[in-house]
Amino acid sequence: MKKGKKNRLDEMQEQKMLRIEHNCCWLAFFGLFAVILVQLLYYGMEEAERFAGEWIVFMCMAVYIVAACIKNGIWDRRLRPSFQTNLYASAAGGLAGGFIRFLATYRECGDLWTALRIGGIVFLCILVVCTAVMSLGVFLYRKRVERLDAEAEMESGDEEGEETGGNGK
């Protein structure tokens, strides 16, 4: 055993540490998102390279969270994996993205109608793309849950066979 690698926390402290790390992860995730939005509104799309680093870290975190959740058969604590949920979440993201693009366009050109049209187009694009991507995520999640359930049934069947002697007699 390596010295210094032993977990010195009891179960209660371990749970508190996991909660702290959980909160820190989401603080970093949404903090990066806020920083990207502020820089986008301040600098505009012409100088997107200024916040490319934040964007890369943000996207790495997002992809990791989604992939790890699907791999472990987890969707969400509160939301159901359904088309309606996907549509509502996509609409919320579309509204946010459309509004941000509206502000950025209005800042750049000063024309309200142009900004509204571009914001509307961005809203629709985000709505469609996010709904499609989230529906794919639901499909992958359901496939993974089926596989995990099948593996659990096989393991429980193996344990029953071992209890009866393993030879079926």
Secondary structure, DSSP 8 states (H G I E B T S, - for coil): --TT-S----HHHHHHHHHHHHHHHHHHHHHHHHHHHHHHHHH-GGGGGGGHHHHHHHHHHHHHHHHHHHHTT---SS--SSHHHHHHHHHHHHHHHHHHHHHHHHHHH--HHHHHHHHHHHHHHHHHHHHHHHHHHHHHHHHHHHHHHHHHHHHHHHHHHHHTTSS--
